Amino acid sequence: MKYGSYTVTSRDSDLHNWVTGPNPIHYLPVVCGNCGYAALESKFEELSPEELKKLLPYLAKKRVTGVRALSHERTAEEALEGLTQVFEQYQLRGVDPYTLGYTAHSIAWLHREMGMSEKEKEWLEKALNFYLKAYESSMKLPEAIGESGLSYLIADLYGRLGEYRYALQWASRVVQMPADKKKPLFDQLSRELWQNLRERNKEQPPSDQPWQGKVKQLFLQLLTSRNISTSVYDSLVKNMGLWSMLESLEQIKGLSKEELQQVASFEWVEKVKELSKGKVIVGLATIEAACEPRDGEPAVYVFPDAEPKPPCLWVCDKDRVTKGRLLWQGFGFVKGSVRKVYIWEVLA
């Protein structure tokens, strides 16, 4: 799209623009008409060989059912189909949580424009979940967003989903950030949102609680029945997000008190930081970003696509290796699910 080919007429609090002229959201996705590969236009060429291997079965099925490239002038329905394909493929590739959150958020915006409020809410919940994961992972964020922008978006989405208490907490984070740590735009937006949310929080009757309140009640009952501090619930929300907690409910029910506390505290990540001792970390981008730059050997491989060559440290879900020494094992939240985590010293 050419700059200036559309005009912004108004902006929603979650940064969605209402426009006249060609809608820029319609042109976010790009779908290859030959193979069905889909990605955001700005990230179309960011595909590693390992990610391509994960996509090949999906793309093979797409070719059988038929691949349709997006037209030059797109309808909302075509844009929605394209962005949905992008989201599905990003999940298969395991891209960073912020990009998944932004894609889900864009899909929610399309549903908003089409007047489909229930579908909008569904995708806002997904976007919120991935934004929370992005915040917790301390990943590198786009310059225009930064930590203050991400915190503001989390606050706004919590508010849109009726969770005013959490929305207030996140808006307050931005307001209380040091001036050199936040962007003036998000500081101002957070102050306006905070004031608006305070009024809404007072007006909301106790019985008018959305699904998030029911999830909270369910988990608090589970923790209380096992004599576990309710502070664990707040840690689970912070590190997993309500949507992932709900999806992982059956797995969580089977965990012991100690194992639940491991998941809530992200103990496996802290263990990786402790055991790596300055070594280079390879694997999950979110873990790499959470650690200081390192160049020591042998490397630490965190859930790589294939078994690494020794000597190295290997963080994985394998309960045994050909030749190695087990350094730690426990439960953690990894790649969207609760699983057993092992840290091995793989020997040559």
Summary of the structure (lengths in Angstrom):
residues: 348
radius of gyration: 21.7
end to end distance: 54.2
largest distance: 64.3
contacts: 1049
relative contact order: 0.07
helix: 55%
strand: 15%
